[in-house]
């Protein structure tokens, strides 16, 4: 299957999920994350869910991070050059949905990609080698290429891995882990 076909497949599968299924699977993913040995680090980048796209509800992970008193980093997307700028999420951070329904910080304390220790990566699908399929604009591949080499890249998926590898591009950045409701995949 091509990436375009896989994007369509996973968008269709996500649209079939009920609100309760999304909540149950999102909570299961957050609980799976607790098994990873990643919680001694400092800066954690997380995406804020696009409810209209039926993405994983990251509120559960945000609660874990806040409970562990971690530095939480969120992004603002620039659709002119497909780049992202990053900000510390604090009690004073104002969030607003952009035209694509992505909740983003209006302003805040800037954080450089090199400061980030863990990135929770949104995706539509992934394969058994740690390749991921996103929405196709390359935002995360650009961002991850700016992070330090040891930054952990953890995909979050409602679904299990594609058993066959799919096409990858030169700029595609592999995941270190992917967490589904039932399993943790390690690609190291």
C-alpha positions as CSV (number, residue, x, y, z in Angstrom):
1,X,0.0,0.0,0.0
2,X,1.1,3.5,-0.7
3,X,1.3,6.2,2.1
4,X,-1.8,7.9,0.5
5,X,-3.7,4.6,0.7
6,X,-2.6,4.0,4.3
7,X,-3.6,7.5,5.3
8,X,-7.1,6.9,3.8
9,X,-7.3,3.5,5.6
10,X,-6.4,4.9,9.0
11,X,-8.5,8.1,8.7
12,X,-11.5,5.8,7.9
13,X,-10.7,3.5,10.8
14,X,-10.5,6.5,13.2
15,X,-13.8,8.0,12.0
16,X,-15.5,4.7,12.9
17,X,-14.4,5.0,16.5
18,X,-17.0,6.2,19.0
19,X,-16.3,8.9,21.6
20,X,-16.2,6.2,24.3
21,X,-13.8,4.0,22.3
22,X,-11.5,7.0,21.8
23,X,-11.5,7.8,25.5
24,X,-10.9,4.1,26.5
25,X,-8.1,3.7,24.0
26,X,-6.5,7.0,25.0
27,X,-6.5,6.0,28.6
28,X,-5.1,2.6,27.8
29,X,-2.3,4.3,25.8
30,X,-1.5,6.6,28.7
31,X,-1.4,3.6,31.1
32,X,1.0,1.8,28.7
33,X,3.3,4.8,28.7
34,X,3.8,4.5,32.4
35,X,5.7,1.2,31.7
36,X,8.4,3.0,29.7
37,X,11.6,4.1,31.4
38,X,11.2,7.7,30.3
39,X,10.0,9.6,33.4
40,X,13.3,10.8,34.8
41,X,13.8,13.3,31.9
42,X,12.8,17.0,31.9
43,X,11.2,18.4,28.7
44,X,8.3,16.5,27.1
45,X,6.7,17.7,23.9
46,X,3.1,16.6,23.3
47,X,0.6,17.4,20.7
48,X,-2.8,18.8,21.6
49,X,-5.5,16.6,20.1
50,X,-7.6,17.6,17.1
51,X,-11.0,16.3,18.3
52,X,-12.5,16.8,14.8
53,X,-9.9,14.3,13.5
54,X,-10.6,11.8,16.2
55,X,-7.1,11.9,17.5
56,X,-5.9,10.3,20.7
57,X,-7.0,12.4,23.7
58,X,-3.7,13.5,25.1
59,X,-5.3,14.9,28.3
60,X,-4.5,11.7,30.1
61,X,-0.8,12.0,29.2
62,X,-0.9,15.7,30.1
63,X,-2.2,14.8,33.6
64,X,0.6,12.3,34.0
65,X,3.2,14.9,33.0
66,X,1.7,17.5,35.3
67,X,1.5,15.0,38.2
68,X,5.2,14.2,37.7
69,X,6.0,18.0,37.6
70,X,7.6,17.8,34.1
71,X,8.2,20.6,31.7
72,X,5.4,20.3,29.0
73,X,6.1,21.7,25.6
74,X,3.4,22.4,22.9
75,X,3.7,23.7,19.4
76,X,2.3,26.3,17.1
77,X,2.3,25.4,13.3
78,X,3.3,27.7,10.5
79,X,1.5,26.5,7.4
80,X,3.6,28.8,5.1
81,X,6.8,26.8,5.6
82,X,5.5,23.8,7.5
83,X,7.6,24.5,10.5
84,X,6.7,24.5,14.2
85,X,7.6,26.8,17.1
86,X,7.5,25.4,20.6
87,X,6.3,26.9,23.9
88,X,6.3,25.8,27.5
89,X,2.8,25.0,28.6
90,X,2.0,26.8,31.9
91,X,-1.1,27.8,33.8
92,X,-0.9,31.1,32.0
93,X,-0.7,29.7,28.5
94,X,-3.7,30.7,26.4
95,X,-4.7,28.1,23.8
96,X,-6.7,28.8,20.6
97,X,-7.7,26.5,17.8
98,X,-6.2,27.5,14.4
99,X,-8.1,27.3,11.1
100,X,-7.3,23.5,11.0
101,X,-8.8,23.0,14.4
102,X,-5.4,22.4,16.1
103,X,-5.3,23.8,19.6
104,X,-2.2,26.0,19.8
105,X,-0.5,28.4,22.3
106,X,-1.3,32.0,21.6
107,X,2.0,33.0,23.2
108,X,4.4,31.8,25.9
109,X,7.9,31.0,26.8
110,X,9.8,29.7,23.7
111,X,11.6,26.4,23.9
112,X,14.2,25.3,21.5
113,X,14.0,21.8,19.9
114,X,17.4,20.9,21.3
115,X,16.0,21.2,24.8
116,X,13.3,18.6,24.3
117,X,14.0,15.1,25.8
118,X,10.8,13.2,24.7
119,X,8.4,13.9,21.8
120,X,5.0,12.2,21.8
121,X,4.4,12.0,18.0
122,X,0.9,12.0,16.4
123,X,0.4,9.6,13.5
124,X,-2.2,7.9,11.4
125,X,-0.3,4.5,11.1
126,X,3.1,2.9,11.5
127,X,5.0,-0.2,10.5
128,X,6.9,-2.9,12.4
129,X,10.2,-1.0,11.6
130,X,9.1,2.3,13.3
131,X,8.2,4.2,10.2
132,X,5.2,6.4,10.6
133,X,2.5,7.9,8.5
134,X,1.4,11.4,9.4
135,X,-0.9,13.8,7.6
136,X,1.7,14.2,4.9
137,X,3.0,17.8,5.4
138,X,6.3,16.9,7.1
139,X,5.8,19.1,10.2
140,X,7.1,16.4,12.6
141,X,9.9,15.2,10.4
142,X,11.2,18.8,10.1
143,X,10.8,19.3,13.9
144,X,12.4,15.9,14.9
145,X,15.4,16.6,12.7
146,X,16.0,19.7,14.8
147,X,16.0,17.8,18.1
148,X,19.1,16.3,19.6
149,X,19.9,12.8,18.4
150,X,19.0,11.2,21.8
151,X,15.6,12.8,21.9
152,X,13.1,9.9,22.3
153,X,10.4,9.8,19.6
154,X,7.3,8.0,20.8
155,X,4.4,7.5,18.5
156,X,0.8,7.1,19.9
157,X,-1.6,4.9,17.9
158,X,-5.1,3.6,18.4
159,X,-4.1,0.7,16.0
160,X,-1.4,-1.9,15.8
161,X,1.6,-1.9,13.5
162,X,1.3,-2.6,9.7
163,X,3.1,-5.9,9.3
164,X,4.6,-4.9,6.0
165,X,7.0,-2.0,5.7
166,X,5.8,0.9,3.6
167,X,7.6,3.4,1.4
168,X,9.8,5.9,3.2
169,X,11.3,9.1,2.1
170,X,14.8,10.4,2.7
171,X,13.5,12.9,5.3
172,X,11.3,10.5,7.2
173,X,12.4,10.1,10.8
174,X,11.8,6.7,12.5
175,X,10.2,6.3,15.9
176,X,12.0,4.9,18.9
177,X,8.7,3.5,20.3
178,X,5.1,3.4,19.4
179,X,2.4,2.8,22.0
180,X,-1.0,1.4,21.2
181,X,-3.7,0.5,23.7
182,X,-2.5,-3.1,23.9
183,X,1.2,-3.0,23.2
184,X,4.5,-1.1,23.3
185,X,6.6,-1.4,20.2
186,X,10.3,-0.8,20.5
187,X,12.4,0.0,17.4
188,X,15.8,0.3,19.0
